[in-house]
Amino acid sequence: MTPPEFLRPDGLLHSPAYSHVVVAGDTVYVAGQVGVDENNEPVSREFGPQAERAFENLGMALQAGGVDFENVVKVTLFLRNATDVAELQKIMPRYFPEERAPTNSLLIVHALARPYLLFEVEAIAVRG
């Protein structure tokens, strides 16, 4: 069995504390992605732009793992505010069409890693 690959793709915040992507066999695990740029600066203080950037960051991470949104089988979504669920439901089909919607868990949380963060998404994808 091939050992796992631990990836820190260009374009995403570099952290020595974690890898954005781990490829283990045909499974690609993506760490939680948020609405910040590669310098860890928030793209906005509003939910919509943060969520869209988080999904763009997820796309970069998936690509580094050799997959794309079509290969995603599971997402975990973290929201600071339950009132943002309706807006999230409008954004997600841009990345996951209904016929390819992955399983998901949606959690409303008290806080994320930074006080200005409103959304985080992590994913599991399968090659092939």
TORVEX-390124 format. One record per residue: residue number from 1; x, y, z of N, C-alpha, C in turn. Coordinates in steps of 0.001 Angstrom, whole numbers, plus 524288, in hexadecimal, padded with zeros to 5 digits. Each point is the difference from the previous one (the first is absolute). Last residue first. Layout:
@seq:NUM&nxx:X&nyy:Y&nzz:Z&caxx:X&cayy:Y&cazz:Z&cxx:X&cyy:Y&czz:Z
...
REM end
This chain:
@seq:128&nxx:7D2B3&nyy:82067&nzz:7DC74&caxx:7FDF4&cayy:7FBDC&cazz:7FCA6&cxx:7FAC2&cyy:80117&czz:7FDC9
@seq:127&nxx:80891&nyy:8066D&nzz:81301&caxx:801F5&cayy:7FFF1&cazz:7FAA2&cxx:7FD4F&cyy:7FBAF&czz:7FCF2
@seq:126&nxx:7F832&nyy:80ABE&nzz:810CB&caxx:80202&cayy:7FAEF&cazz:7FE57&cxx:801B9&cyy:8006D&czz:7FA4D
@seq:125&nxx:7FCA7&nyy:80DA0&nzz:81233&caxx:7FF04&cayy:7FEAD&cazz:7FA98&cxx:80281&cyy:7FAC8&czz:7FEBE
@seq:124&nxx:7F9C1&nyy:80E0A&nzz:810DD&caxx:8026B&cayy:7FB02&cazz:7FEAB&cxx:7FE71&cyy:7FED4&czz:7FA5C
@seq:123&nxx:800C2&nyy:812EB&nzz:80CD1&caxx:7FDE9&cayy:7FC49&cazz:7FC36&cxx:80325&cyy:7FAF5&czz:7FFCE
@seq:122&nxx:7FA2D&nyy:8141C&nzz:80AC7&caxx:803F4&cayy:7FBF7&cazz:7FF2E&cxx:7FD8E&cyy:7FBC9&czz:7FC9E
@seq:121&nxx:7FC4E&nyy:815BD&nzz:805C2&caxx:7FE5F&cayy:7FB28&cazz:7FD6B&cxx:804A7&cyy:7FC50&czz:7FF91
@seq:120&nxx:7F7F4&nyy:81319&nzz:80A6A&caxx:8045A&cayy:7FC7B&cazz:7FEE1&cxx:7FDC7&cyy:7FB18&czz:7FD70
@seq:119&nxx:7FA58&nyy:81587&nzz:80714&caxx:7FEFC&cayy:7FB24&cazz:7FD2B&cxx:8050F&cyy:7FCF8&czz:7FF49
@seq:118&nxx:7FEEA&nyy:810F6&nzz:8084A&caxx:7FA76&cayy:7FE9E&cazz:80058&cxx:7FECC&cyy:7FAAA&czz:7FDB7
@seq:117&nxx:810EB&nyy:80D22&nzz:808B3&caxx:7FE64&cayy:7FBCB&cazz:7FC7D&cxx:7FA58&cyy:7FE69&czz:8010D
@seq:116&nxx:80A6D&nyy:80CE4&nzz:809EC&caxx:7FD44&cayy:80215&cazz:7FB71&cxx:7FE0C&cyy:7FBB7&czz:7FC48
@seq:115&nxx:80A59&nyy:7FC80&nzz:80FDB&caxx:7FAE0&cayy:8022F&cazz:80155&cxx:7FCE0&cyy:80200&czz:7FB58
@seq:114&nxx:80D41&nyy:7EF8F&nzz:7FED5&caxx:800AA&cayy:805A6&cazz:80086&cxx:7FA9F&cyy:8026E&czz:800E5
@seq:113&nxx:800D6&nyy:7EDAF&nzz:7FEF3&caxx:80563&cayy:80113&cazz:80197&cxx:8013B&cyy:805CF&czz:800C2
@seq:112&nxx:7EC2B&nyy:7FAFE&nzz:80260&caxx:803CA&cayy:7FD5C&cazz:7FCB0&cxx:8056D&cyy:801FC&czz:801A2
@seq:111&nxx:7EC32&nyy:7FE7B&nzz:80AD9&caxx:80465&cayy:802F9&cazz:7FDE4&cxx:80331&cyy:7FC8E&czz:7FC5A
@seq:110&nxx:7EF3D&nyy:7FAAA&nzz:806F2&caxx:800AA&cayy:804D3&cazz:802EF&cxx:80452&cyy:80369&czz:7FDB1
@seq:109&nxx:7F4AC&nyy:7F262&nzz:7F3FD&caxx:803FE&cayy:80002&cazz:8040E&cxx:8006E&cyy:8055C&czz:8029B
@seq:108&nxx:7F3CF&nyy:7F1E4&nzz:7F347&caxx:80010&cayy:8056D&cazz:801A9&cxx:80391&cyy:8002B&czz:804CA
@seq:107&nxx:7FF6B&nyy:7F199&nzz:7EF86&caxx:8004D&cayy:80134&cazz:8058C&cxx:7FFD7&cyy:805E3&czz:800D3
@seq:106&nxx:7FC33&nyy:7EF57&nzz:7F13C&caxx:80012&cayy:805A2&cazz:800B8&cxx:7FFB4&cyy:8011E&czz:805CB
@seq:105&nxx:80543&nyy:7EFA1&nzz:7F177&caxx:7FE76&cayy:80142&cazz:80559&cxx:80084&cyy:805DD&czz:80078
@seq:104&nxx:7FDB7&nyy:7F22E&nzz:7EE60&caxx:80238&cayy:80446&cazz:80301&cxx:7FDF4&cyy:80015&czz:80588
@seq:103&nxx:802A8&nyy:7F580&nzz:7EB32&caxx:7FDB8&cayy:7FFCC&cazz:80539&cxx:8024D&cyy:8048F&czz:8030A
@seq:102&nxx:7FFBC&nyy:803C7&nzz:7EC14&caxx:80260&cayy:7FC48&cazz:803A8&cxx:7FCD0&cyy:7FF98&czz:80501
@seq:101&nxx:7F9CD&nyy:80492&nzz:7EBAE&caxx:80075&cayy:8023F&cazz:80543&cxx:8024A&cyy:7FBEF&czz:803BE
@seq:100&nxx:7FB88&nyy:80028&nzz:7ECA5&caxx:80514&cayy:7FE59&cazz:8021D&cxx:800DB&cyy:8021C&czz:80584
@seq:99&nxx:7F094&nyy:803B2&nzz:7F5DE&caxx:800D6&cayy:7FA7A&cazz:7FEA4&cxx:80533&cyy:7FDE7&czz:8020A
@seq:98&nxx:7FB4E&nyy:81232&nzz:8025C&caxx:7FC86&cayy:7FC84&cazz:802ED&cxx:8010F&cyy:7FA3B&czz:7FEE6
@seq:97&nxx:80FFA&nyy:80D2F&nzz:7FDAD&caxx:7FAC5&cayy:7FF9F&cazz:7FDB8&cxx:7FCC8&cyy:7FBD3&czz:802CE
@seq:96&nxx:8107D&nyy:80B2E&nzz:8069C&caxx:7FDF8&cayy:7FAAA&cazz:80041&cxx:7FA7E&cyy:7FFE5&czz:7FDAD
@seq:95&nxx:80964&nyy:80FC1&nzz:7FFBD&caxx:80479&cayy:7FC75&cazz:80084&cxx:7FE55&cyy:7FA44&czz:7FFDE
@seq:94&nxx:7F3BE&nyy:80DD7&nzz:7FF26&caxx:803F4&cayy:801CA&cazz:7FC44&cxx:804AD&cyy:7FC4C&czz:7FFEB
@seq:93&nxx:7F1DE&nyy:7FDFC&nzz:80C5D&caxx:7FF25&cayy:7FDA6&cazz:7FAD2&cxx:803C3&cyy:801E4&czz:7FBCE
@seq:92&nxx:800C3&nyy:8074A&nzz:811FA&caxx:801FC&cayy:7FAA2&cazz:7FF3B&cxx:7FEEE&cyy:7FDB0&czz:7FA9C
@seq:91&nxx:7F973&nyy:81130&nzz:80651&caxx:8056D&cayy:7FFD6&cazz:7FE2B&cxx:801A9&cyy:7FA75&czz:7FE8E
@seq:90&nxx:7EF3C&nyy:803CD&nzz:80783&caxx:80033&cayy:8026F&cazz:7FACD&cxx:80578&cyy:7FF8E&czz:7FDA9
@seq:89&nxx:7FCB7&nyy:7FA13&nzz:8112A&caxx:7FD12&cayy:7FCA0&cazz:7FC69&cxx:7FFC0&cyy:8023F&czz:7FA7F
@seq:88&nxx:80790&nyy:80A06&nzz:80DAD&caxx:80358&cayy:7FB8F&cazz:7FEBA&cxx:7FD56&cyy:7FC66&czz:7FC0F
@seq:87&nxx:7F635&nyy:80DC5&nzz:8070C&caxx:803D1&cayy:801EF&cazz:7FC33&cxx:803B8&cyy:7FBA9&czz:7FE58
@seq:86&nxx:7F3D1&nyy:7FBF6&nzz:80D1E&caxx:7FD47&cayy:8010A&cazz:7FB0E&cxx:803C9&cyy:801F4&czz:7FBD1
@seq:85&nxx:80657&nyy:7FD6D&nzz:8115C&caxx:7FEF5&cayy:7FB0E&cazz:7FD44&cxx:7FD69&cyy:800FC&czz:7FAB8
@seq:84&nxx:804D6&nyy:80CB4&nzz:80DFC&caxx:802E1&cayy:7FFD1&cazz:7FB12&cxx:7FEFB&cyy:7FB00&czz:7FCE0
@seq:83&nxx:7F958&nyy:803F0&nzz:81191&caxx:7FD4B&cayy:80345&cazz:7FC29&cxx:802B7&cyy:7FFFA&czz:7FAAE
@seq:82&nxx:8070A&nyy:7F7A5&nzz:80F4E&caxx:7FBFE&cayy:7FCDA&cazz:7FD69&cxx:7FD1F&cyy:80327&czz:7FBDC
@seq:81&nxx:813F3&nyy:80373&nzz:80691&caxx:7FAA8&cayy:801E0&cazz:8009C&cxx:7FC2B&cyy:7FCA7&czz:7FCF0
@seq:80&nxx:81276&nyy:7FC5C&nzz:800A4&caxx:7FF76&cayy:802D2&cazz:804EC&cxx:7FA53&cyy:80172&czz:8010E
@seq:79&nxx:80750&nyy:7EF0D&nzz:7F4B9&caxx:7FDF5&cayy:80549&cazz:7FF9C&cxx:7FFB3&cyy:80275&czz:80563
@seq:78&nxx:8089F&nyy:7EE93&nzz:7F44A&caxx:7FFC7&cayy:80289&cazz:8051E&cxx:7FE3A&cyy:805A1&czz:7FF2B
@seq:77&nxx:8006D&nyy:7EBE6&nzz:7F587&caxx:7FF46&cayy:805A0&cazz:7FF9A&cxx:7FF58&cyy:8023E&czz:80577
@seq:76&nxx:80775&nyy:7EE0E&nzz:7F4C3&caxx:7FE38&cayy:801C9&cazz:80519&cxx:8001D&cyy:805EC&czz:7FFC9
@seq:75&nxx:7FEE7&nyy:7EFB5&nzz:7F092&caxx:801D2&cayy:80506&cazz:801F6&cxx:7FDF6&cyy:800BE&czz:80587
@seq:74&nxx:80309&nyy:7EFB5&nzz:7F03C&caxx:7FE52&cayy:801AB&cazz:80534&cxx:8023A&cyy:80562&czz:8011D
@seq:73&nxx:802E1&nyy:7F72F&nzz:7EFB3&caxx:7FBD4&cayy:7FC91&cazz:801E8&cxx:7FDD8&cyy:801B8&czz:8054A
@seq:72&nxx:80B5C&nyy:80783&nzz:7ED9C&caxx:7FEDF&cayy:800B2&cazz:8058E&cxx:7FB58&cyy:7FC9B&czz:8018A
@seq:71&nxx:80748&nyy:80291&nzz:7EE5A&caxx:801ED&cayy:7FB86&cazz:802F1&cxx:7FEB9&cyy:80040&czz:805D0
@seq:70&nxx:7FC13&nyy:80DBB&nzz:7F377&caxx:7FD03&cayy:7FB51&cazz:7FE81&cxx:80189&cyy:7FB3D&czz:8032C
@seq:69&nxx:80945&nyy:81075&nzz:8017A&caxx:7FB14&cayy:7FFD8&cazz:802E2&cxx:7FCB9&cyy:7FB2D&czz:7FEBE
@seq:68&nxx:813AD&nyy:7FCFB&nzz:7FC12&caxx:7FD1F&cayy:804E7&cazz:7FFDD&cxx:7FAD4&cyy:7FF4C&czz:802D6
@seq:67&nxx:8156F&nyy:7F72A&nzz:7FF27&caxx:7FA56&cayy:7FF4B&cazz:7FF73&cxx:7FD7C&cyy:8055D&czz:7FF4F
@seq:66&nxx:81277&nyy:7FC4A&nzz:8045A&caxx:7FED6&cayy:7FD28&cazz:7FB31&cxx:7FA43&cyy:7FEE6&czz:7FF28
@seq:65&nxx:80951&nyy:80A41&nzz:80DD1&caxx:7FF74&cayy:7FA72&cazz:8011F&cxx:7FE7D&cyy:7FCC2&czz:7FB48
@seq:64&nxx:8016D&nyy:8126E&nzz:7FF00&caxx:8052C&cayy:7FE35&cazz:801BA&cxx:7FFF6&cyy:7FA28&czz:8012B
@seq:63&nxx:7F002&nyy:8082D&nzz:7FC09&caxx:8034C&cayy:7FF93&cazz:7FB5A&cxx:8056F&cyy:7FDFF&czz:8016C
@seq:62&nxx:7F465&nyy:803E5&nzz:80DBC&caxx:7FE69&cayy:7FB45&cazz:7FD31&cxx:80381&cyy:7FF1D&czz:7FB3F
@seq:61&nxx:80251&nyy:80F95&nzz:80941&caxx:801E9&cayy:7FB87&cazz:80301&cxx:7FEA0&cyy:7FAE6&czz:7FD40
@seq:60&nxx:7F993&nyy:80FA0&nzz:7F8DF&caxx:805BA&cayy:7FFCB&cazz:7FF69&cxx:80239&cyy:7FB3E&czz:802D3
@seq:59&nxx:7EDF4&nyy:80334&nzz:8021C&caxx:8013C&cayy:7FE5C&cazz:7FAA6&cxx:805D5&cyy:7FF98&czz:7FF04
@seq:58&nxx:7FA20&nyy:806E3&nzz:8100A&caxx:7FF12&cayy:7FA5F&cazz:7FFC5&cxx:80152&cyy:7FDF2&czz:7FA93
@seq:57&nxx:80051&nyy:811EE&nzz:8021D&caxx:80488&cayy:7FD9A&cazz:80284&cxx:7FF81&cyy:7FA16&czz:8000A
@seq:56&nxx:7F1A7&nyy:80932&nzz:7F9E9&caxx:8044F&cayy:800A0&cazz:7FC48&cxx:804FF&cyy:7FD96&czz:8023E
@seq:55&nxx:7F187&nyy:80085&nzz:80B06&caxx:7FF45&cayy:7FC0B&cazz:7FBF1&cxx:80430&cyy:8007C&czz:7FBC5
@seq:54&nxx:8001D&nyy:80C95&nzz:80D3F&caxx:8011F&cayy:7FAE7&cazz:80260&cxx:7FF60&cyy:7FBAB&czz:7FBF2
@seq:53&nxx:7FB20&nyy:810F3&nzz:7FB23&caxx:805B3&cayy:7FF5E&cazz:80020&cxx:80183&cyy:7FAC4&czz:80271
@seq:52&nxx:7EE24&nyy:80445&nzz:7FFE6&caxx:801D6&cayy:7FF3E&cazz:7FAA8&cxx:805EF&cyy:7FF40&czz:7FFDD
@seq:51&nxx:7F854&nyy:8041B&nzz:8102A&caxx:7FE9F&cayy:7FAB1&cazz:7FE5A&cxx:801F8&cyy:7FEF1&czz:7FA77
@seq:50&nxx:80226&nyy:8110B&nzz:806C0&caxx:80350&cayy:7FC40&cazz:802D3&cxx:7FEE7&cyy:7FA72&czz:7FE28
@seq:49&nxx:7F569&nyy:80D9E&nzz:7F945&caxx:8054A&cayy:7FFFD&cazz:7FDCE&cxx:803BB&cyy:7FC45&czz:802D3
@seq:48&nxx:7EEA4&nyy:80112&nzz:80714&caxx:80023&cayy:7FE50&cazz:7FA83&cxx:8056E&cyy:7FFF3&czz:7FDA6
@seq:47&nxx:7FCDE&nyy:806A0&nzz:811EF&caxx:7FFBC&cayy:7FA61&cazz:7FF34&cxx:800C8&cyy:7FE6F&czz:7FA47
@seq:46&nxx:808F9&nyy:81177&nzz:80801&caxx:7FAB8&cayy:7FE23&cazz:7FEE6&cxx:80021&cyy:7FA3C&czz:7FE89
@seq:45&nxx:80EA6&nyy:80BA5&nzz:802C8&caxx:7FDD1&cayy:7FEF4&cazz:80530&cxx:7FA6A&cyy:7FE04&czz:7FF74
@seq:44&nxx:810F5&nyy:7FDD2&nzz:7F226&caxx:7FB7B&cayy:8032D&cazz:80167&cxx:7FEA0&cyy:7FED9&czz:805AB
@seq:43&nxx:80ED8&nyy:7F899&nzz:7F863&caxx:7FE3C&cayy:80265&cazz:7FB21&cxx:7FB66&cyy:803A3&czz:80102
@seq:42&nxx:8102B&nyy:7FB00&nzz:80DAF&caxx:7FA98&cayy:7FED5&cazz:7FE93&cxx:7FE80&cyy:802C7&czz:7FAF6
@seq:41&nxx:813A2&nyy:7F97D&nzz:80487&caxx:7FCBE&cayy:804A7&cazz:80074&cxx:7FA72&cyy:7FE9D&czz:7FE6D
@seq:40&nxx:8105A&nyy:7F54F&nzz:7FF8E&caxx:7FCA7&cayy:7FF7A&cazz:8049B&cxx:7FCC7&cyy:804EC&czz:8010E
@seq:39&nxx:80AFE&nyy:7FC01&nzz:7F0E0&caxx:802B2&cayy:802DD&cazz:80424&cxx:7FCF2&cyy:7FFF7&czz:80522
@seq:38&nxx:7F991&nyy:7F85D&nzz:7F007&caxx:804C8&cayy:7FD22&cazz:80157&cxx:8033C&cyy:802BE&czz:80436
@seq:37&nxx:7EB92&nyy:803FA&nzz:80059&caxx:803A5&cayy:7FF63&cazz:7FBAF&cxx:804F2&cyy:7FD4B&czz:801E9
@seq:36&nxx:7EC14&nyy:7FD0D&nzz:80807&caxx:804A9&cayy:8034A&cazz:80049&cxx:80357&cyy:7FF1F&czz:7FB2B
@seq:35&nxx:7EEC8&nyy:7F763&nzz:807CF&caxx:7FFFA&cayy:80471&cazz:7FC6F&cxx:8047F&cyy:803BC&czz:800B1
@seq:34&nxx:80072&nyy:7EA8E&nzz:80429&caxx:7FD0D&cayy:80492&cazz:801B1&cxx:800AE&cyy:80469&czz:7FC0E
@seq:33&nxx:8024A&nyy:7E946&nzz:8035B&caxx:8016C&cayy:8049F&cazz:7FCF5&cxx:7FC52&cyy:80472&czz:80187
@seq:32&nxx:80702&nyy:7EC09&nzz:8084C&caxx:7FC39&cayy:80438&cazz:7FFC6&cxx:8021F&cyy:804C0&czz:7FD26
@seq:31&nxx:80887&nyy:7EDF9&nzz:7FAA8&caxx:7FF34&cayy:802D1&cazz:804E6&cxx:7FC0A&cyy:80459&czz:7FF3C
@seq:30&nxx:80119&nyy:7EE1E&nzz:7F496&caxx:80136&cayy:80592&cazz:7FFCA&cxx:7FE9A&cyy:8027D&czz:80537
@seq:29&nxx:80463&nyy:7EBFE&nzz:7F649&caxx:7FDD2&cayy:802B0&cazz:80489&cxx:801B2&cyy:805B4&czz:7FFC1
@seq:28&nxx:7FE28&nyy:7EE41&nzz:7F298&caxx:8025B&cayy:80525&cazz:800B0&cxx:7FD1D&cyy:802BF&czz:8046A
@seq:27&nxx:8031E&nyy:7EB04&nzz:7F7AC&caxx:7FCF1&cayy:803B2&cazz:80314&cxx:80319&cyy:804FE&czz:800E7
@seq:26&nxx:805BE&nyy:7EF9C&nzz:7F7A1&caxx:7FC6E&cayy:802CB&cazz:7FC8E&cxx:7FCBC&cyy:80410&czz:802DF
@seq:25&nxx:81169&nyy:7FB04&nzz:808E4&caxx:7FDAF&cayy:7FC83&cazz:7FC1B&cxx:7FCAB&cyy:8032A&czz:7FC40
@seq:24&nxx:8043F&nyy:80BFC&nzz:80C8E&caxx:8010F&cayy:7FABF&cazz:80203&cxx:7FD49&cyy:7FC27&czz:7FC60
@seq:23&nxx:8056B&nyy:815B4&nzz:80231&caxx:7FE41&cayy:7FC06&cazz:7FC51&cxx:801C3&cyy:7FAC0&czz:80220
@seq:22&nxx:7FC68&nyy:8147B&nzz:807C9&caxx:802B6&cayy:7FB0B&cazz:800BB&cxx:7FD88&cyy:7FC1D&czz:7FC35
@seq:21&nxx:800F6&nyy:8167E&nzz:8035D&caxx:7FE2C&cayy:7FB62&cazz:7FD30&cxx:8034A&cyy:7FB53&czz:80196
@seq:20&nxx:802BF&nyy:81093&nzz:807CA&caxx:7FAC9&cayy:80100&cazz:7FDE5&cxx:7FD9F&cyy:7FB16&czz:7FDA2
@seq:19&nxx:80DCC&nyy:80067&nzz:81037&caxx:7FFDB&cayy:7FFA3&cazz:7FA51&cxx:7FA75&cyy:80120&czz:7FE3B
@seq:18&nxx:80A52&nyy:8072E&nzz:8124E&caxx:7FC85&cayy:7FC33&cazz:7FD85&cxx:800B4&cyy:80008&czz:7FA1A
@seq:17&nxx:80A7C&nyy:80A6B&nzz:80C08&caxx:7FD08&cayy:7FCEF&cazz:803CD&cxx:7FC80&cyy:7FBDA&czz:7FD91
@seq:16&nxx:80AEE&nyy:80DBD&nzz:7F7B0&caxx:8030F&cayy:7FB61&cazz:8016A&cxx:7FCFC&cyy:7FC58&czz:8039E
@seq:15&nxx:7F84E&nyy:80D4C&nzz:7F0E9&caxx:8007A&cayy:7FF4D&cazz:8059E&cxx:80351&cyy:7FB31&czz:8010E
@seq:14&nxx:7F8AA&nyy:80E3C&nzz:7EFA2&caxx:803CF&cayy:7FC0D&cazz:8019A&cxx:80043&cyy:7FFD9&czz:805F6
@seq:13&nxx:7F007&nyy:805AC&nzz:7F21E&caxx:8032D&cayy:80185&cazz:80479&cxx:803C3&cyy:7FB9A&czz:80169
@seq:12&nxx:7FA11&nyy:8001A&nzz:7EC81&caxx:7FD59&cayy:7FF8A&cazz:80504&cxx:803C7&cyy:80189&czz:80452
@seq:11&nxx:8057F&nyy:8000B&nzz:7EE8F&caxx:7FB1D&cayy:802DA&cazz:7FFB7&cxx:7FCCF&cyy:7FFBA&czz:804FA
@seq:10&nxx:80D18&nyy:7F072&nzz:7FAF1&caxx:800B8&cayy:80593&cazz:7FF15&cxx:7FAA3&cyy:8028C&czz:7FF8B
@seq:9&nxx:80107&nyy:7EDF1&nzz:80ACF&caxx:7FFE6&cayy:8025C&cazz:7FAC5&cxx:80128&cyy:805D4&czz:7FFFA
@seq:8&nxx:80469&nyy:7EF18&nzz:80BC9&caxx:7FEE4&cayy:80572&cazz:80155&cxx:80019&cyy:80311&czz:7FAE6
@seq:7&nxx:7FEE6&nyy:7E9FC&nzz:8069D&caxx:800AB&cayy:8044B&cazz:7FC47&cxx:7FE7C&cyy:80542&czz:80253
@seq:6&nxx:80551&nyy:7EA38&nzz:80325&caxx:7FE4E&cayy:8047D&cazz:80313&cxx:80146&cyy:804E2&czz:7FCCD
@seq:5&nxx:7FCE0&nyy:7E9FB&nzz:7FC86&caxx:80294&cayy:804D0&cazz:7FE51&cxx:7FDB1&cyy:80475&czz:80331
@seq:4&nxx:80199&nyy:7EA22&nzz:804B6&caxx:7FCE8&cayy:804B5&cazz:7FEE0&cxx:8037C&cyy:80483&czz:7FE38
@seq:3&nxx:80661&nyy:7EC4E&nzz:7FC0E&caxx:7FF2C&cayy:8035B&cazz:80498&cxx:7FCD4&cyy:804D6&czz:7FE88
@seq:2&nxx:7FE00&nyy:7ED52&nzz:7F642&caxx:802DD&cayy:804E4&cazz:7FF9B&cxx:7FF10&cyy:8034C&czz:804E0
@seq:1&nxx:7FF57&nyy:7EA8C&nzz:7FEA8&caxx:7FCB8&cayy:80496&cazz:80000&cxx:8037B&cyy:804DE&czz:80000
REM end
